[in-house]
Amino acid sequence: MHVKDIVHAFANEIRRVVRDVSVRYRNQPCQILIEDGTNQLHRCSYELTLLGDSLGEVTFTRNTLLSDHDQELLEILLCALIYPMRNALLYEQALTQALKGPLTGVNNRTSMDTYLKHKILVSERHNTSMSLIMLDVDLFQSINDTFGHLVGDVVLRAIADTIVKCTRDSDVVFRYGVEEFVAILTNTEGAGADFLAERVRQSVAELDIDVLANHTSITVSAGVAQFRSGGSPVSLLSRADARLFTAKKWDAIASNLAATSESLLWGR
């Protein structure tokens, strides 16, 4: 069972014994907050622990004062909550790890497909904006060929961290391919996504990665697409991918022009 299911089932059982009680469960390290009932005047809180490990905090509230007998009953019932809560937390932790890539720490392709479908449904239902940025590490294969795959892994981790730092808490970053990432931006129109994509591009270009030679710079190209009503995940990703392809093409042209100008300057 999920943590929320455990809390709601526990709250229903509690109210059979202590009437009119609201229950709140909070686990700050896991960023979990679940409330069953409305917050009321009088309260008492308990820390759930098992073998010295914290499993979160349970708070009971009621408009009338909780008697000593009420609190004794609550404490007895809390003892029955500890092991189901521990198991639910372990289950959710396993689910979270399964949806994240072990190398970069960002969400994986499987979780992106589910998340994107959900966000499109929300955007359609509430008529809110949503945009997507697709990012690709330029010439990543040459990094692997020159420095080895271990260095390539370091580069990917550094880029993933940079993308996450540039985005908001409400944005979600996914690893889409070997050297491709996708950021899904809720309540964001195309102009805002363009701004963020440029911020990521500049931040990556400024990275100083120790394992690379001093003359080796890392760059990314980006393609941005805003969700259109009636569209699908495939159409949104396709438009972002097309714009990414265009960006990489123009970047290559600009790089060749710069190399030609340098050769002419030095008479090569």
Phi and psi in degrees as a GROMACS rama.xvg file:
@    title "Ramachandran Plot"
@    xaxis  label "Phi"
@    yaxis  label "Psi"
@TYPE xy
-77.9992  160.991  HIS-2
-58.0547  -43.071  VAL-3
-62.1943  -35.9765  LYS-4
-67.2985  -39.621  ASP-5
-61.8323  -45.0935  ILE-6
-64.5267  -45.89  VAL-7
-65.9854  -40.4901  HIS-8
-64.9472  -40.6404  ALA-9
-63.6289  -42.7226  PHE-10
-62.7145  -39.1322  ALA-11
-64.121  -39.8195  ASN-12
-69.1378  -38.4194  GLU-13
-59.3389  -43.6001  ILE-14
-70.6198  -13.016  ARG-15
-72.3248  -25.8856  ARG-16
-104.676  -42.8652  VAL-17
-120.898  109.108  VAL-18
-71.2008  149.203  ARG-19
63.4439  26.2884  ASP-20
-93.8254  137.306  VAL-21
-101.337  149.523  SER-22
-124.97  134.136  VAL-23
-127.899  130.82  ARG-24
-115.049  131.641  TYR-25
-134.031  129.206  ARG-26
-130.872  96.8722  ASN-27
-65.4646  -44.8329  GLN-28
-59.0196  -33.9031  PRO-29
-91.2381  0.134124  CYS-30
55.4261  48.7327  GLN-31
-116.316  129.761  ILE-32
-140.128  116.612  LEU-33
-128.936  129.52  ILE-34
-122.193  134.317  GLU-35
-123.219  101.804  ASP-36
101.997  169.584  GLY-37
-90.7066  151.219  THR-38
-65.8321  132.03  ASN-39
-123.452  -177.962  GLN-40
-68.9104  -53.3542  LEU-41
-97.3051  144.315  HIS-42
-146.681  159.239  ARG-43
-148.399  142.5  CYS-44
-124.567  149.183  SER-45
-137.505  137.794  TYR-46
-91.5534  125.728  GLU-47
-86.7965  125.155  LEU-48
-134.465  149.204  THR-49
-141.736  114.979  LEU-50
54.4658  39.7536  LEU-51
85.0845  -7.01001  GLY-52
-95.346  134.477  ASP-53
-78.6962  133.9  SER-54
-108.816  7.76163  LEU-55
114.182  -178.287  GLY-56
-122.771  135.269  GLU-57
-112.042  128.795  VAL-58
-119.283  131.276  THR-59
-107.952  136.382  PHE-60
-132.202  150.366  THR-61
-157.107  150.385  ARG-62
-70.8059  -28.6527  ASN-63
-99.8244  151.246  THR-64
-60.8951  136.484  LEU-65
-80.9197  120.237  LEU-66
-74.3321  168.828  SER-67
-59.4249  -38.4826  ASP-68
-65.6827  -40.5132  HIS-69
-59.3208  -44.419  ASP-70
-67.6052  -35.3293  GLN-71
-62.6366  -42.512  GLU-72
-63.7492  -41.4368  LEU-73
-61.1278  -41.9758  LEU-74
-66.4995  -37.229  GLU-75
-64.0014  -45.499  ILE-76
-68.1088  -31.5146  LEU-77
-62.4823  -32.4335  LEU-78
-60.3991  -33.5163  CYS-79
-77.6439  -11.7766  ALA-80
-86.5841  -24.4539  LEU-81
-59.5325  -52.4014  ILE-82
-70.8713  -42.3779  TYR-83
-59.2985  -37.6951  PRO-84
-66.8558  -42.5848  MET-85
-59.0962  -44.9989  ARG-86
-65.4168  -39.4823  ASN-87
-66.1622  -39.7781  ALA-88
-64.9217  -40.8897  LEU-89
-64.4891  -38.7812  LEU-90
-64.2261  -45.4413  TYR-91
-69.1571  -33.3313  GLU-92
-64.2163  -41.1109  GLN-93
-64.5983  -40.1657  ALA-94
-62.3584  -43.2657  LEU-95
-62.1142  -44.536  THR-96
-64.972  -34.116  GLN-97
-67.6417  -25.5333  ALA-98
-95.1189  0.962245  LEU-99
-115.997  144.165  LYS-100
-77.2779  131.279  GLY-101
-66.5851  -25.4767  PRO-102
-76.1185  -52.6398  LEU-103
-96.6915  -20.2512  THR-104
81.5421  -3.69201  GLY-105
-93.5773  171.091  VAL-106
-67.0209  152.236  ASN-107
-94.2587  178.702  ASN-108
-62.5742  -39.7765  ARG-109
-60.7743  -45.9362  THR-110
-68.4679  -29.1242  SER-111
-64.8286  -42.0639  MET-112
-58.9254  -45.2753  ASP-113
-67.4263  -44.1338  THR-114
-65.5008  -42.2003  TYR-115
-65.2226  -41.6598  LEU-116
-59.2484  -43.774  LYS-117
-63.5571  -45.0042  HIS-118
-67.3318  -32.6471  LYS-119
-67.3925  -40.9299  ILE-120
-61.5648  -42.9201  LEU-121
-64.7196  -42.8219  VAL-122
-62.4043  -40.6956  SER-123
-67.0432  -44.9108  GLU-124
-66.0435  -41.2498  ARG-125
-103.015  2.8849  HIS-126
55.0925  47.1789  ASN-127
-108.749  157.984  THR-128
-82.4867  152.591  SER-129
-153.799  138.418  MET-130
-132.093  165.392  SER-131
-137.555  136.702  LEU-132
-115.291  126.749  ILE-133
-107.467  126.682  MET-134
-120.831  140.793  LEU-135
-132.308  133.149  ASP-136
-75.9541  122.197  VAL-137
-70.352  134.736  ASP-138
52.9813  39.0469  LEU-139
-65.6753  -35.1435  PHE-140
-60.2963  -35.7492  GLN-141
-67.4262  -29.3967  SER-142
-66.156  -45.8747  ILE-143
-61.586  -42.8879  ASN-144
-67.2057  -36.0501  ASP-145
-82.5691  -43.9666  THR-146
-110.634  -14.1027  PHE-147
101.001  161.816  GLY-148
-69.9324  -29.2504  HIS-149
-64.216  -40.6684  LEU-150
-67.671  -38.6562  VAL-151
-58.433  -38.1737  GLY-152
-64.2929  -40.6092  ASP-153
-60.8743  -42.4573  VAL-154
-62.9941  -44.2695  VAL-155
-63.0558  -40.5845  LEU-156
-64.321  -41.5359  ARG-157
-64.7268  -40.4065  ALA-158
-68.3385  -43.2755  ILE-159
-58.9918  -45.0061  ALA-160
-60.8302  -39.9268  ASP-161
-65.5447  -43.0724  THR-162
-61.5788  -44.9801  ILE-163
-61.8371  -42.2004  VAL-164
-65.456  -30.6084  LYS-165
-79.2826  -22.5715  CYS-166
-91.1967  168.003  THR-167
-86.6613  167.97  ARG-168
-61.9931  -29.0227  ASP-169
-80.9973  -11.1306  SER-170
-88.5979  151.923  ASP-171
-128.127  133.123  VAL-172
-108.059  138.207  VAL-173
-130.343  149.509  PHE-174
-90.5887  118.197  ARG-175
-95.3605  -35.6339  TYR-176
-144.604  -162.479  GLY-177
-60.1654  -51.7681  VAL-178
-121.41  22.4159  GLU-179
-113.727  142.505  GLU-180
-130.092  153.765  PHE-181
-129.381  134.12  VAL-182
-115.82  125.118  ALA-183
-102.349  122.676  ILE-184
-114.7  112.088  LEU-185
-81.9745  152.369  THR-186
50.5808  42.6971  ASN-187
-135.362  126.252  THR-188
-87.758  173.57  GLU-189
-57.4285  -39.4378  GLY-190
-63.4159  -40.9587  ALA-191
-66.2437  -37.4315  GLY-192
-67.9151  -37.9294  ALA-193
-59.8264  -43.7222  ASP-194
-61.4769  -44.1428  PHE-195
-67.7359  -39.5352  LEU-196
-60.5249  -41.0689  ALA-197
-67.1934  -36.6896  GLU-198
-62.6766  -42.4177  ARG-199
-64.5189  -45.1922  VAL-200
-58.4282  -45.1016  ARG-201
-67.1921  -40.3144  GLN-202
-64.9401  -39.6968  SER-203
-66.6615  -41.5367  VAL-204
-61.6541  -25.559  ALA-205
-90.2929  -0.385823  GLU-206
-63.2431  139.834  LEU-207
-116.981  98.4268  ASP-208
-100.47  116.913  ILE-209
-58.7314  -35.6277  ASP-210
-76.34  -7.08396  VAL-211
-95.9639  152.438  LEU-212
-63.8534  152.22  ALA-213
-57.4671  -31.106  ASN-214
-86.3892  -1.19787  HIS-215
-93.9752  118.204  THR-216
-108.59  151.659  SER-217
-110.384  132.331  ILE-218
-133.173  157.95  THR-219
-129.226  151.603  VAL-220
-109.556  153.886  SER-221
-135.645  146.171  ALA-222
-126.903  131.808  GLY-223
-116.689  139.248  VAL-224
-142.448  139.28  ALA-225
-101.327  139.188  GLN-226
-64.6105  136.594  PHE-227
-111.452  137.913  ARG-228
-54.8819  133.419  SER-229
88.411  -4.44884  GLY-230
-79.7945  179.098  GLY-231
-130.653  166.791  SER-232
-56.1981  -39.8295  PRO-233
-64.108  -44.9899  VAL-234
-66.0594  -37.9071  SER-235
-65.9821  -46.7035  LEU-236
-64.6688  -37.4791  LEU-237
-64.4346  -41.8074  SER-238
-66.459  -40.8422  ARG-239
-64.6277  -40.1893  ALA-240
-65.51  -39.958  ASP-241
-63.3919  -40.8646  ALA-242
-71.6355  -31.4889  ARG-243
-64.7866  -43.3453  LEU-244
-60.0497  -43.1314  PHE-245
-63.232  -42.5004  THR-246
-62.0712  -42.0236  ALA-247
-67.3196  -36.0049  LYS-248
-64.689  -45.2362  LYS-249
-68.8267  -34.7218  TRP-250
-62.7122  -39.9792  ASP-251
-65.8047  -40.8888  ALA-252
-62.9905  -44.396  ILE-253
-63.6587  -38.8596  ALA-254
-65.3241  -41.3743  SER-255
-65.874  -39.2309  ASN-256
-63.9068  -39.9617  LEU-257
-65.7483  -40.7164  ALA-258
-66.3239  -39.4861  ALA-259
-64.0605  -42.9299  THR-260
-63.204  -39.2253  SER-261
-67.4748  -39.3968  GLU-262
-63.7014  -40.8939  SER-263
-65.6543  -37.6488  LEU-264
-64.2406  -40.6779  LEU-265
-96.9342  6.35942  TRP-266
73.2098  26.8702  GLY-267
